[in-house]
Amino acid sequence: MEERRKATLVLDDGTAFHGFSFGYEQNVAGEVVFNTAMMGYPESLTDPSYAGQLMVLTYPLVGNYGVPATTVGENLLPDFMEGDRIYATAIIVSDYCEQYSHWNAQESLGSWLKREHIPGITGIDTRQLTKVLREHGVMTGRLVFTDSPEPSETFDYGSINWVERVSCKDVIRYNEGAGKKVLLVDCGVKANIIRCLIRRGVEVIRVPWNYDYTDMQFDGLFLANGPGDPDRCGEAVDVLRRQMSLSRKPICGICMGNQLLAKAAGATIYKLKYGHRSHNQPVREVGTNRCYVTSQNHGYAVDASRLGADWRELFVNMNDGSNEGIRHTLNPWFSSQFHPEACSGPVDTEFMFDRFVNVL
């Protein structure tokens, strides 16, 4: 076993956690967030919504099932990942397992991180770190390796338009020639959202986050997930408002898409103390007793009290009462803050895609 290099996580308040490197060794800074899921690190690391963040996994054993192949399959979508690369800035775990075993594994987590130049640190007391983040709220932090200079520039996660950084730059088409056409606004879309739409027999037209699609021909509009502060995405909201004033075409949003739709509906956005990042967030569909266990990854939420008169909450979080989706009372416009496509996580709410496709 090779000797591991020492590394230190330093939070904004000066709190330091010491551990050892198992990934690429370079100093980085980012917003420190925690995810309580028990599995799914390949999918989470490649989720563009984690751009700019140091991901803390609270489950103590990480790496034991390795990493699947980073291959691209049909429709040029990754076979087993949620993005074309790792988007998280770093990963922080309690106990990294060097020896892995899984029928689909092609390499270790450590070798993958090194290949993609992403730091990983193990030996951290992630329970204590999570307690600090829960009590203080999300903080930025620096991952520093011994005998290396610390990052000189300051890091302000909220000041950066992360959606612009991860969105596609050109129009991309999937499943061309299929029946209905769905225009997907890419704010940092997960691959499984596109897979879920394709499986339902529609053509997907993926456009950049601030693309003006109001003159394009399509049957429904889909607003994807993405990283960062939705208030940085004013251009996307402006285009969405124009579309809503021109047409009653169906609109569905997920995560960031929920927040953009809510902003277009008059609501405001606020930052959660430490966000929702897990596979076990309970949400209730408003007006019913139906409760679903959902996969989530977001640090901002909708203030539903500011919604326009024709809008209602569709889902609410059973833990903290925060908004989990909205709907229009007359038009086929609705959204969810959670991830119906999950991947990884429960797929109990994949019916949201059926609701959308059925009204096209």
Secondary structure, 3 states (H helix, E strand, C coil): CCCCCEEEEEECCCCEEEEEECCCCCCEEEEEEEECCCCCHHHHHCCHHHECEEEEECCCEECCCCEECCCECHHHCECCCCCCCCCECEEECCEECCCCCCCCEEECHHHHHHHCCCCEEECCCHHHHHHHHHHHCCEEEEEEECCCCCCCCCCCHHHCCHHHHHCCCCCEEECCCCCCEEEEEECCCCHHHHHHHHHCCCEEEEEECCCCCCCCCCCEEEECCCCCCHHHCHHHHHHHHHHHHHCCCCEEEECHHHHHHHHHCCCEEEEEEEEEEEEEEEEEECCCCCEEEEEEEEEEEEEHHHCCCCEEEEEEECCCCCEEEEEECCCCEEEECCECCCCCCCCCCCHHHHHHHHCC
